[in-house]
Amino acid sequence: MPDRHQRDKTTFRPPPEVKTEAQNVLANRPDWSMNDFLVACLVLLTKDPDAMLDRLKEFRPPPKKGRPPRERDGQSPT
């Protein structure tokens, strides 16, 4: 198994209250870490994207206001 420190790092910034609530939920489930949960979500997204995204639609945060994201490597922002 590859060393987890060899993988690219992905960061995100959830609202502090959401992160705290999620940490509290996972603290009651010692067999789940935050990383385990996020990786499982990403795997489910790749296995069944329509079902996953449809289920999450009501929880999606509103779009951010301000400048649109920059294009990277000639690709349109997603």
Phi, psi and omega in degrees: 000133181294149177295130183297339179280350178274344182280156174297144179270137176240130179237153173210164184234088176287158174303141184306321181292326178292316179299315180298315179298318179295319178298321178295318178297313182288335178297332178276001178230081188298346178275000179238128169258168177300318179297315178304315182297313182294320177296317179299320178298317180294322178295314178300321177301319181286332182277323184214068187300318183297313180295317182297311183291324177297319180292325183276347187310317183289344182257358183295132179291154179294156178298146178284146176271158178118200184293136177294156180298150177288153172286143178242132177052037176077005179262150176290149177295149179244000000 
